[in-house]
Amino acid sequence: MKNLFFASLILFAFSSIAKAQQLKSPEGKFVMEFSLQNDGTPTYNLKYKNKEVVKTSKLGLELKDDKKSLLNDFTVVDTKTTTFDETWKPVWGEVDNIRNHYNELAVTLNQKGTDRQIVIRFRLFDDGLGFRYEFPTQKNLTYFVIKEERTQFAMAGDHTAFWIPGDYDTQEYDYTKSKLSEIRGLSEKAYTANVSQKSFSPTGVQTSLMLKTNDGIYINLHEAALINYSCMHLNLDDKNMIFESWLTPDAKGDKGYIQAPGHSPWRTIMVSDDAREILASKMTYNLNDPSKIDDTSWIKPVKYVGVWWEMITGKSSWSYTNDFPTVQLGVSDFSKAKPSGTHGANNANVKKYIDFAAANGFDAVLVEGWNEGWEDWFGHSKDYVFDFLTPYPDFDVKGLHEYAKSKGIKIIMHHETSGSVRNYERHMDKAYQFMKDNGYDAVKSGYVGDILPRGENHYDQWIVNHYQYAIEKAADYKIMVNAHEAVRPTGICRTYPNLIGNEAARGTEYQAFGGSKPNHVTVLPFTRLIGGPMDYTPGIFEMDISKMNPDNKSHVNSTICNQLALYVTMYSPLQMAADTPENYNRFPDAFQFIKDVAVDWSESKYIEAEPGDFITVARKAKGTNNWFVGNVNGDNSRTSNIDFSFLEKGKKYTATIYADAKEAHYKTNPQAYTIKKIAVTNKSKLSQLSAPGGGYAISIIETK
């Protein structure tokens, strides 16, 4: 009986180990537990500082045209734990060095009745959890189609969320702040009117999703390393507060075509009781592979101006002519076409921007509307495909290249695909070679409109693979890419650092399309920027758009000092001074900050942060002892209190403070600001007013 008791005890212990595995983060703040339910369904839960932040949540994938999905009837056949700790240097970034330190648990599961195996790999960092599905080479699981991924994130309460509605084709929404239980009611009206894919659930939201619990815990849900897979949205069961993954479908409604060996992207959960730690986290980058580009010497941060804002506001146009009948598809004869008279990308105007860039220390000029196709695309043909080689008659490619070169300025190429992705791929080699032949080192690509072939979505597996193809092909030509209207970033810029920017969110252009919420820029760093830098295009000084175009009554919901602060708070190695030279020349003292501010950093300190309310960041310019500080504020006026302890001890600095005036307000008095200089050391402190929709910017230069 005694031997039988011990045998039973051993059997019970083995059964428990097979069904439940614990993993702790390196410092022990997080504990993740993996287990199998009685029916063999894989589950996990996550605790942070002994608080449950993700309740028991199911894992698995539903397969198409398969009698049995990868959802249940699993047994654990192997578990492996490892520890990893490295420090790597990004090509560009917010810091010089990034530590990649995690504990890992890989659980191999075998499914009864099918003899199919999957591996669920968990990596637990001191800032959160990443996990993914892996499909090893095997006899019974080689090719399969995903009907839906069934990954759950079970929340422990009715949290406050900063969300945008689920959409397969755009992320360009203002954020809504609400309780999870309020999402359905708030989104249904907007969903019916605006969301491009009406089949998506009205409780669907996009990642990166920022949450805050009633007891002050910040949670961020996203994904990392999105390659050869559909982009993940989240659908909320608002009765039980459970999010479940909802992949973007392709033209046939399928969610993913998988061939073993293969794997999913990482599903990520960042957690902290300090909002600043969410902003500082590099977990998304750490879950991506190291750079696959051996020689990265040609990849350089860029500060630029461009022929763009005047087009966005309607002051000038992309198209050389409005005379469509003389310019038919496949016919490049502009000899009889009447110029529109408003074409922005003309030789004289581009030279003006080149001169301005050279005079003010910028690196490059972006020129949109230089090539044939715009006259057809605007309102005439949804099927038009752009020409990436042929300039309009008033744009001298070689002459402008030589002129820019003589001034030490590069020109940034613009490739609008109009969603005609196959056409772009057919012409990509020639287009990239054309760039290199004419001195262009970077391209802004665009994917406005429905994806052709019809039925594909901007974020399904097919088009995600195209975006990746474009990045890798550009690397072959040593070209940097700034992709607009592409899928939201997931840290891939670590693996391909020539991806120096993305749009993939509601950028500054919407300030000319009716405006954005004044607190929009206090949310984006907690959401969109979790996956990588954004080409937000800051620096607007004239808030009344009617002064650019009398027919446009939009207003930029920001103060000038808020615009200055964005160069620090909205991290990007690609920063645009988006307004026109004329508007900058009206405020040369404020413009000085844009001229001075760096675009590459060795240190970053997040001083204050609360999503939707305020963010204050200090960054040290790479290769110097100079710092820059930015503060952006939300709807309400507040006093920001910071100290300068991040400065080097024993050093003296001169701080130039660009701040909202007392009467400043984003709507009624956005151009009211003050500038003052003070001496500071690492013992100095500052209390500074931030107006509604306002902020401040500080340049801190070491006193030699």
DALIN-V59388 format. One record per backbone hydrogen bond with DSSP energy under -1.0 kcal/mol. CO is the residue of the C=O (numbers start at 1). NH is the residue of the N-H. Records with the same first field share a line. If there is no record, write none. Layout:
CO->NH ; NH
This chain:
1->5
2->6
3->7
4->8
5->9
6->10
7->11
8->12
9->13
10->14
11->15
12->16
13->17
14->18
15->19
16->20
19->36
21->34
23->32
25->28
29->49
30->25
31->47
32->23
33->45
34->21
35->43
37->40
39->73
40->74
41->37
42->59
43->35
44->57
45->33
46->53 ; 54
47->31
48->51
51->48
54->46
57->44
58->152
60->150
61->70
62->147 ; 148
69->71
70->61
73->112
75->110
78->108
80->106
82->104
84->102
86->100
88->98
93->601
98->88
100->86
102->84
103->124
104->82
105->122
106->80
107->120
108->77 ; 78
109->118
110->75
111->114 ; 115
116->111
118->109
119->134
120->107
121->132
122->105
123->130
124->103
127->271
128->125
129->269
130->123
131->267
132->121
133->264
134->119
135->262
142->260
144->258
145->64
146->255
148->62
151->245
153->243
154->55
157->159
159->180
160->212
161->178
162->210
163->176
164->206
168->459
171->173
176->163
178->161
179->182
180->183
182->186
183->187
184->188
187->191
188->192
189->193
190->194
191->195
197->200
201->204
203->236
204->166
205->234
209->221
210->162
211->219
212->160
213->216
217->213
218->272
219->211
220->270
221->209
222->268
224->266
225->227
231->248
233->246
234->205
235->244
236->238
237->241 ; 242
241->155
242->237
243->153
244->235
246->233
250->253
254->250
256->146
258->144
262->135
266->224
267->131
268->222
269->129
270->220
272->218
274->277
275->279
276->280
282->286
283->287
285->288
296->299
302->575
303->363 ; 364
304->577
305->366
306->308
307->368
308->311 ; 312
309->313
310->315 ; 316
317->344
320->340
322->324
323->326
324->327
328->331
342->317
344->346
346->350
347->351
348->352
349->353
350->354
351->355
352->356
353->357
354->358
355->359
356->360
357->362
363->410
364->305
365->412
366->307
370->392
372->387
373->377
374->378
376->380 ; 381
377->379
390->372
392->395
394->347
396->400
397->401
398->402
399->403
400->404
401->405
402->406
404->409
405->408
410->365
412->367
413->444
415->446
417->420
419->421 ; 452
420->424
421->425
422->426
423->427
427->431
428->432
429->433
430->434
431->435
432->436
433->437
434->438
435->440
436->439
441->480
442->413
443->482
444->415
445->484
446->417
453->456
457->460
459->231
460->464
461->465
462->466
463->467
464->468
465->469
466->470
467->471
468->472
469->473
470->474
471->475
472->476
474->479
475->478
480->443
481->501
482->445
483->503
490->225
491->494
492->496
495->292
496->499
498->481 ; 500
501->483
502->535
507->510
508->511
509->512
510->515
517->520
519->522
520->523 ; 524
522->612
523->526
524->527 ; 529
527->530
528->531
531->491
534->536
536->508
538->578
543->545 ; 556
544->547
545->548 ; 549
549->552
554->545
556->558
559->563
560->564
561->565
562->566
564->567
565->568 ; 569
566->570
569->571
573->302
575->304
576->578
580->584
581->585
584->587
587->591
590->593
591->595
592->596
593->597
600->622
602->96
603->620
605->618
608->616
610->613 ; 614
613->634
614->610
615->632
616->607 ; 608
617->630
618->605
619->628
620->602
621->624
626->621
627->700
628->619
629->698
630->617
631->696
632->615
634->693
638->690
640->688
642->686
644->647
648->651
652->703
653->680
654->701
655->678
656->699
657->676
658->697
659->674
661->664
665->669
669->665 ; 672
670->560
672->661
674->659
676->657
678->655
680->653
681->684
684->644
686->642
688->640
690->638
691->694
692->666
693->559
694->633
696->631
697->658
698->629
699->656
700->627
701->654
